[in-house]
Amino acid sequence: MNALPYLDAAEIERLVPVTLAVQLLEEALRAGLDPEDTPQRPHVDLPGGQLLMMPASVGRYAGLKAVTIAPGNPARGLPRIQGTYLLFDGDTLTPVAAMDGIAITSLRTPAVSALAVKHLAGPDARRLVVFGTGPQAWGHILAMRAIRPLDHVTLVARDPERARALAGRTHSLGLPATSLTAGTSDGEIEAAVAEADIVACCTTAREPLFPGKAVRDGTAVVAVGSHEPDVRELDSDLIARATVVVEARTAALTEAGDVIIPLRHGTITSGHLAGNLADLVAGRVPPARGPRVFKSTGMAWEDLVVAAAAYEAWT
């Protein structure tokens, strides 16, 4: 049996630019893909952390992403999250390629956020605030810059050196950036959020990152950092005020603490959710009131759309 071709991070990034990923995700939804049909991902608790398995079938392909989350790895100098993607022919279920699973995640997550923001933020949105300094923070800067005429980015992180480094990297794009340190610049952070047109939360935080009352009506907020029912980046005040869109109701009501916690406390009801991503793209979400929130937990169909595009471009 011939060895499967392997597409690494550099190859995936070359083959599927973020603008193409946004386009393909939108096309899949407009063609009738229903995010609610995506199988729920099993979580397996292991001594070192968690194993997540994300299967999906879309069009001519099926796929499976296996991801490990090992909280102790950073202290060992290893990535906290690692993973592999397997792509199969949809008819025969023959494996056709293996890929860097984290590269797939690093591309599709900001692309999904950008697709949501494309429909939620004003066309002249220029000021972006990003919480976090990891690959998702950088990916969201690139993705938001691709869909809106950004003229300033504020980076917020617990580690001031990492925040300054990411600000420097953002400057290299010709995009002015400043850095703030969480915990010591809270007043400045709240002011930056109050002035933002887009806020992207890309952290491992377990508690809200900022007071929701600071967010102006009309501001688009995306939260991608958590997929656990007891963890959140956004507070209940913001969720209650906002027009809230999720990838899929089934996933959000199982995994998204940002939604589940205010539901549990009676701050909102399940009817508060304005729609899923397919509803948003199709124009079925009611006119936005207050802030505009998109809560993402990451879904297997998104991985498969990107992985299939990378494979077809490679072949």
Protein Blocks (a to p, Z undefined) as FASTA:
>chain_A
ZZdddddfklmmmmmcfklmmmmmmmmmmnopafklpccddddddfklcaddddddehjb
ccdddddddfklmmnopafbdcddddddfklopafbdcdfklmmmmmmmmmmmmmmmmmm
cfklcbdcdedjbfklmmmmmmmmmmpccfbdcdddfblklmmmmmmmmmmnopacdddd
ehjlmmmmmmmmmmpmbdcddbfbfbdfbdfklpcghiacddfkbccfkbcfbdfklmmm
pccddfblklmmmmmmmlmmmmmnomacfklpnbdfklmmnopaccdehjdddddebiak
lmmmmmmmmmmmmZZ
